[in-house]
Amino acid sequence: MFEDLKGRVALVTGGATGIGGAISAAFGAAGMAVAVHYHAGGEAAEGVADQIRRAGGQALLLQSDITESKAAEDLVRRTVEKLGKLDVLVNNAGGMVARRPVETLDDEFFDAVIDLNVRQLVHACRAGAAAMTPGGSIINVSSISARTGGSPGSSIYSGAKAFVSTFTRSLARELAPRNIRVNALSPGTIATAFHERHSTPEKLEATRKSIPLARLGRAEDCAGTALYLASDALSGYVTGQVIEVNGGQFMG
């Protein structure tokens, strides 16, 4: 089904764990060469790289704090240097940082959330678009919170993800003449370390009961959408879209 992905090169930021790890592994199983970016957790990164190689793909591990100046540009440069080109960029790195009520928000916290979810993604898109081959695909990871506003304490994170969705649509128009497609994957509540850090078991159970498919998502549930958006054969006429992957938790 994904024959056109064989031999193509992808960079996945935050690509060692959770949704990013599932996407990296799926790309490797499709025969891609995958640059797996990670910050901490070298053991997890090595595990994903091993999965990719055992599946017949090629893996390159790239460690950095992506919020540092020029870090995203450096990831793109190293990917092209080591793997020869860049066909697919998945901007998955991001996070809530913490739940903070509005009266406690300060500039330091605001900057931390924006640096992690917005600034580095813009830098990666800028560098990726410059390096990408025609027919390439940029896949940004947004969130259901971009549409719903999230739950209490996530206002800056939710706003940052809304930026990601709108930026995706704008960039899709800009890069279409160069035959580069830009789309976003918008996960719902996915059972990863993200929610272990930021959601209580009681909150997650209440959320599960509200989802029509009656379960929380798994990281692997997002990988198929990423494969689809990476494949020109399957989604070559799809650009500027934000695809919701949430079990029916949000429909709109």
Secondary structure as GFF3:
##gff-version 3
##sequence-region A 1 252
A	DSSP	three_ten_helix	3	5	.	.	.	ID=ss1
A	DSSP	beta_strand	9	13	.	.	.	ID=ss2
A	DSSP	alpha_helix	18	29	.	.	.	ID=ss3
A	DSSP	beta_strand	33	38	.	.	.	ID=ss4
A	DSSP	alpha_helix	42	54	.	.	.	ID=ss5
A	DSSP	beta_strand	58	63	.	.	.	ID=ss6
A	DSSP	alpha_helix	71	83	.	.	.	ID=ss7
A	DSSP	beta_strand	88	91	.	.	.	ID=ss8
A	DSSP	three_ten_helix	102	104	.	.	.	ID=ss9
A	DSSP	alpha_helix	107	114	.	.	.	ID=ss10
A	DSSP	pi_helix	115	119	.	.	.	ID=ss11
A	DSSP	alpha_helix	120	131	.	.	.	ID=ss12
A	DSSP	beta_strand	137	141	.	.	.	ID=ss13
A	DSSP	alpha_helix	145	148	.	.	.	ID=ss14
A	DSSP	alpha_helix	155	175	.	.	.	ID=ss15
A	DSSP	three_ten_helix	176	178	.	.	.	ID=ss16
A	DSSP	beta_strand	181	187	.	.	.	ID=ss17
A	DSSP	alpha_helix	193	198	.	.	.	ID=ss18
A	DSSP	alpha_helix	201	210	.	.	.	ID=ss19
A	DSSP	alpha_helix	220	230	.	.	.	ID=ss20
A	DSSP	alpha_helix	232	235	.	.	.	ID=ss21
A	DSSP	beta_strand	242	245	.	.	.	ID=ss22
###
